[in-house]
Amino acid sequence: MRFKAEEITQEEIFNEVLHGLTSSKKYLPSKLFYDEKGSELFDKITELDEYYLTRTEIKIMMDNIEEMSSLLGEGTLLVELGSGSSIKIRLLLDHIPGLAGYVPVDISEEHLLQSCQTLKADYPNLDIFPVAADYMKDFELPEIKKIYDNKAVYFPGSTIGNFKPEEAKRFLKRIANICGKNGGLIIGVDLLKDKKTLEEAYNDKLGVTAEFNLNILKHLNNELNMDFKLDKFSHCAFFNDSKSRIEMHLVSQEMQNIKLDGTIVQLKKGESITTEYSYKYTLAGFAELASDYFEVRKVWTDYDELFSVQYLRVK
């Protein structure tokens, strides 16, 4: 079964891109990273030596999976936001008995459906309800006739860090609405740490992150018939201490004009397009951020406290 919560139209993408590229500080929505190629590149990033986030999060989950699963319990409808290749979710699927169903939500429909085919082969008794949608906007869950006791959302990785704090609060409110009364949230939160470790994670020696960053331009060339020349941009990622965030940019190497339908976007030499922020939190700072809608019930971290997986309950 496939459920498409909304059509992610070219017009919507066009309007978002136009607004971003004509702003005083140019930016592109980070969700545009994830066409099929972008999703494949991100999967490669997660395997890099410098990218501590994924392997650390998986180890935390493996070390604490029994406790995590017991907190969710039987009869749970499990919703994953940004499911990607559905790798981490397998730990939960393997350990939650009597799961009512799994609802993976992802913006890349092709990648989503491929992942669901693989999961269905490995979990033939699991009801899977894939939703192709932009989870950063409101979307509806499919109608599920099977009775379930509660809903839980799984939001792995450090994606919550991609939102500015006020945006993150609004997003957490949306998740709380999805969860409903007695609902739970298992979320990955990257922790504040030394600058060297942070910057190396976004500037790998093999250049995979740079390729991933530049692919957003290739995606727009394909999607909106734009004329970005990828060799005229360079990848730049650094930690902004005052904002407690990694910033990822594409920097124009020369003066150039980019065509977007009837609009010409001018880029000066050295001017950057922001493609991603990744905020890093202390445990107390994240608890405060979520406090309007959730109560933090449990926090698991690795030995070095690089990363955290947290269980929150709707207030």
C-alpha positions as CSV (number, residue, x, y, z in Angstrom):
1,M,0.0,0.0,0.0
2,R,1.3,3.5,-0.9
3,F,-0.1,6.7,0.5
4,K,0.9,10.0,-1.0
5,A,0.0,12.7,1.5
6,E,0.5,15.6,-0.9
7,E,1.9,16.4,-4.3
8,I,5.2,18.1,-3.9
9,T,4.7,20.2,-7.0
10,Q,7.3,22.0,-9.2
11,E,5.4,25.2,-8.4
12,E,6.0,24.8,-4.7
13,I,9.7,24.0,-5.2
14,F,10.0,26.9,-7.6
15,N,8.5,29.4,-5.1
16,E,10.7,28.2,-2.3
17,V,13.8,28.4,-4.4
18,L,12.9,31.8,-5.8
19,H,12.3,33.2,-2.3
20,G,15.6,31.7,-1.0
21,L,17.8,32.9,-3.9
22,T,16.3,36.5,-3.9
23,S,16.7,37.0,-0.2
24,S,19.4,39.3,1.1
25,K,21.2,36.2,2.5
26,K,20.7,33.6,-0.1
27,Y,19.7,30.1,1.0
28,L,18.2,26.9,-0.4
29,P,15.8,24.6,1.6
30,S,17.9,21.6,2.9
31,K,15.1,19.2,2.0
32,L,16.2,19.6,-1.6
33,F,19.3,17.6,-0.9
34,Y,17.2,14.4,-1.0
35,D,16.5,13.5,-4.6
36,E,17.5,9.9,-5.4
37,K,21.2,10.8,-5.9
38,G,21.3,12.9,-2.7
39,S,19.8,10.2,-0.6
40,E,22.4,7.8,-2.0
41,L,25.2,10.2,-1.1
42,F,23.9,10.8,2.4
43,D,23.9,7.0,2.9
44,K,27.6,7.1,2.0
45,I,28.3,10.0,4.4
46,T,26.9,8.0,7.3
47,E,29.7,5.5,6.6
48,L,32.6,8.0,6.7
49,D,35.2,7.8,9.4
50,E,34.7,11.5,10.2
51,Y,31.0,11.3,10.5
52,Y,30.6,10.1,14.0
53,L,26.8,10.7,14.2
54,T,25.3,7.6,12.6
55,R,27.6,5.0,14.1
56,T,27.4,6.6,17.5
57,E,23.6,6.7,17.4
58,I,23.4,3.1,16.2
59,K,25.7,1.9,19.0
60,I,23.6,3.8,21.6
61,M,20.5,2.1,20.2
62,M,22.1,-1.3,20.2
63,D,23.3,-0.9,23.8
64,N,19.8,0.2,25.0
65,I,17.4,-1.3,22.6
66,E,15.5,-3.4,25.1
67,E,14.7,-0.4,27.3
68,M,13.8,1.7,24.3
69,S,11.4,-1.0,23.0
70,S,9.8,-1.5,26.4
71,L,9.0,2.2,26.6
72,L,7.1,2.1,23.4
73,G,5.4,-1.2,24.1
74,E,3.1,-3.5,22.2
75,G,0.2,-2.2,20.0
76,T,2.2,0.9,19.0
77,L,1.8,2.5,15.5
78,L,5.3,3.6,14.8
79,V,5.8,6.6,12.5
80,E,9.3,7.5,11.2
81,L,10.0,10.9,9.8
82,G,12.7,11.0,7.2
83,S,13.0,7.3,6.9
84,G,15.6,7.2,4.1
85,S,17.0,3.7,3.8
86,S,15.1,2.6,6.9
87,I,18.4,1.2,8.5
88,K,18.1,2.3,12.1
89,I,14.4,1.4,12.3
90,R,15.2,-2.3,12.0
91,L,16.6,-2.2,15.6
92,L,13.1,-1.2,16.8
93,L,11.3,-3.5,14.4
94,D,13.3,-6.4,15.7
95,H,12.6,-5.7,19.4
96,I,9.0,-4.4,19.7
97,P,6.6,-7.3,19.9
98,G,3.1,-6.8,18.5
99,L,3.8,-3.7,16.6
100,A,0.6,-2.4,15.1
101,G,2.2,-1.0,12.0
102,Y,5.1,1.1,10.6
103,V,4.5,4.4,8.7
104,P,7.8,5.6,7.0
105,V,7.5,9.2,5.8
106,D,10.1,10.6,3.3
107,I,10.2,13.3,0.6
108,S,12.0,11.1,-1.9
109,E,9.3,8.8,-3.2
110,E,11.6,6.6,-5.3
111,H,14.0,6.0,-2.3
112,L,11.0,5.4,0.0
113,L,9.4,2.8,-2.1
114,Q,12.7,0.9,-2.7
115,S,13.3,0.8,1.0
116,C,9.8,-0.4,1.7
117,Q,10.1,-3.2,-0.8
118,T,13.2,-4.4,1.0
119,L,11.6,-4.1,4.5
120,K,8.5,-6.0,3.3
121,A,10.6,-8.9,2.1
122,D,12.4,-9.0,5.5
123,Y,9.3,-8.4,7.6
124,P,6.5,-10.1,5.8
125,N,4.1,-9.9,8.8
126,L,4.6,-6.2,9.3
127,D,2.0,-3.8,8.0
128,I,3.8,-0.9,6.3
129,F,2.1,2.3,5.2
130,P,4.7,4.5,3.3
131,V,3.8,8.2,3.0
132,A,5.6,10.3,0.4
133,A,5.5,13.8,1.9
134,D,7.5,16.8,3.1
135,Y,7.3,16.1,6.8
136,M,8.4,19.7,7.5
137,K,4.8,20.7,6.5
138,D,1.5,19.4,7.8
139,F,0.5,16.0,6.4
140,E,-2.1,13.4,7.1
141,L,-1.4,9.8,8.1
142,P,-3.1,7.2,6.0
143,E,-6.3,5.7,7.3
144,I,-5.4,2.6,9.3
145,K,-8.2,0.2,10.1
146,K,-6.1,-1.9,12.4
147,I,-6.6,-1.1,16.1
148,Y,-3.6,0.3,17.9
149,D,-3.0,1.5,21.5
150,N,-0.9,4.5,20.9
151,K,1.3,6.3,18.3
152,A,5.0,6.9,18.6
153,V,7.3,9.0,16.3
154,Y,10.8,8.0,15.6
155,F,13.0,10.9,14.4
156,P,16.6,9.7,14.2
157,G,19.8,11.3,13.2
158,S,20.4,14.9,14.1
159,T,17.7,16.4,11.8
160,I,16.1,18.4,14.6
161,G,19.3,20.4,14.5
162,N,18.5,21.6,11.0
163,F,15.8,23.8,12.4
164,K,16.4,27.2,13.9
165,P,15.3,27.0,17.6
166,E,11.9,28.7,17.0
167,E,11.3,26.5,14.0
168,A,12.3,23.5,16.1
169,K,9.7,24.4,18.7
170,R,7.0,24.6,16.0
171,F,8.1,21.3,14.6
172,L,8.0,19.6,18.0
173,K,4.5,20.9,18.4
174,R,3.6,19.2,15.1
175,I,5.1,16.0,16.2
176,A,3.2,16.2,19.5
177,N,0.0,16.5,17.5
178,I,0.9,13.4,15.5
179,C,1.6,11.4,18.6
180,G,-1.5,12.5,20.4
181,K,-2.4,11.7,24.0
182,N,0.1,9.3,25.7
183,G,2.2,9.4,22.6
184,G,6.0,9.1,22.6
185,L,8.9,10.4,20.6
186,I,12.3,8.8,20.2
187,I,14.6,11.4,18.8
188,G,18.3,11.8,18.0
189,V,20.0,14.9,19.2
190,D,23.6,15.8,18.4
191,L,25.4,17.3,21.4
192,L,27.7,20.3,21.7
193,K,31.4,19.2,21.6
194,D,34.8,20.4,20.5
195,K,35.0,22.4,17.3
196,K,37.5,20.2,15.6
197,T,35.3,17.1,15.8
198,L,32.3,19.0,14.6
199,E,34.0,20.6,11.6
200,E,35.8,17.4,10.5
201,A,32.4,15.6,10.4
202,Y,31.2,18.0,7.7
203,N,34.5,18.3,5.8
204,D,35.5,14.7,5.1
205,K,38.7,13.9,3.3
206,L,37.0,12.0,0.5
207,G,34.8,14.9,-0.4
208,V,31.6,13.0,-0.2
209,T,29.9,15.8,1.9
210,A,31.1,18.3,-0.7
211,E,29.5,16.2,-3.5
212,F,26.3,15.9,-1.5
213,N,26.2,19.7,-1.0
214,L,26.8,20.4,-4.7
215,N,24.2,17.9,-5.7
216,I,21.5,20.2,-4.5
217,L,22.4,22.4,-7.5
218,K,22.3,19.4,-9.9
219,H,18.8,18.6,-8.5
220,L,17.6,22.1,-9.2
221,N,19.0,22.0,-12.7
222,N,17.1,18.8,-13.3
223,E,13.9,19.8,-11.5
224,L,13.6,23.4,-12.5
225,N,15.7,23.6,-15.7
226,M,18.2,25.9,-14.0
227,D,21.7,26.4,-15.2
228,F,24.0,26.1,-12.2
229,K,27.5,25.3,-13.1
230,L,28.7,23.1,-10.3
231,D,32.4,23.7,-11.0
232,K,31.8,27.4,-10.2
233,F,30.9,26.7,-6.6
234,S,32.8,25.3,-3.6
235,H,31.7,23.5,-0.5
236,C,32.2,25.3,2.8
237,A,31.2,24.1,6.3
238,F,32.2,25.6,9.7
239,F,31.1,25.8,13.3
240,N,29.5,29.1,14.3
241,D,30.3,29.4,18.0
242,S,27.9,32.2,18.8
243,K,24.9,30.3,17.3
244,S,26.1,26.8,18.4
245,R,25.6,25.4,14.9
246,I,27.4,24.0,11.9
247,E,26.7,26.1,8.8
248,M,27.0,24.6,5.3
249,H,27.3,26.8,2.3
250,L,28.0,26.8,-1.4
251,V,30.4,29.7,-2.3
252,S,30.4,31.2,-5.7
253,Q,33.9,31.2,-7.2
254,E,33.2,34.1,-9.6
255,M,30.6,36.6,-10.6
256,Q,27.7,34.8,-12.3
257,N,24.1,34.9,-13.2
258,I,21.7,32.1,-12.6
259,K,18.5,31.8,-14.6
260,L,15.3,30.8,-12.8
261,D,12.5,31.0,-15.3
262,G,12.2,34.7,-16.0
263,T,14.3,35.8,-13.1
264,I,18.1,36.3,-13.1
265,V,19.8,35.7,-9.8
266,Q,23.2,37.4,-9.6
267,L,25.9,36.0,-7.5
268,K,29.0,37.9,-6.6
269,K,32.4,36.3,-6.3
270,G,32.7,34.9,-2.7
271,E,29.0,35.2,-2.1
272,S,27.5,32.1,-0.5
273,I,24.2,30.2,-0.6
274,T,23.3,28.6,2.8
275,T,22.2,25.0,2.4
276,E,22.0,23.8,5.9
277,Y,22.3,24.6,9.6
278,S,22.9,21.9,12.2
279,Y,22.4,23.1,15.7
280,K,24.2,21.3,18.6
281,Y,22.6,21.1,22.0
282,T,23.4,20.5,25.6
283,L,21.0,18.1,27.3
284,A,19.5,20.8,29.4
285,G,19.2,23.1,26.4
286,F,17.3,20.6,24.4
287,A,15.0,19.7,27.3
288,E,14.1,23.4,27.6
289,L,13.5,23.6,23.8
290,A,11.0,20.7,24.0
291,S,9.4,21.7,27.3
292,D,6.2,23.3,25.9
293,Y,5.0,20.0,24.4
294,F,7.2,17.2,25.7
295,E,8.7,15.9,28.9
296,V,12.1,14.2,28.6
297,R,11.7,10.8,30.2
298,K,15.0,9.1,29.3
299,V,18.3,10.1,27.8
300,W,20.9,7.6,26.4
301,T,24.4,8.8,25.4
302,D,27.6,7.2,24.3
303,Y,30.6,7.2,26.7
304,D,32.1,10.4,25.3
305,E,28.7,12.1,25.2
306,L,29.0,12.9,21.5
307,F,25.4,12.1,20.7
308,S,22.1,11.4,22.5
309,V,19.0,9.4,21.8
310,Q,16.1,10.6,23.9
311,Y,12.6,9.4,24.8
312,L,10.0,12.1,25.2
313,R,6.4,11.9,26.2
314,V,3.6,14.3,25.2
315,K,2.6,16.5,28.0
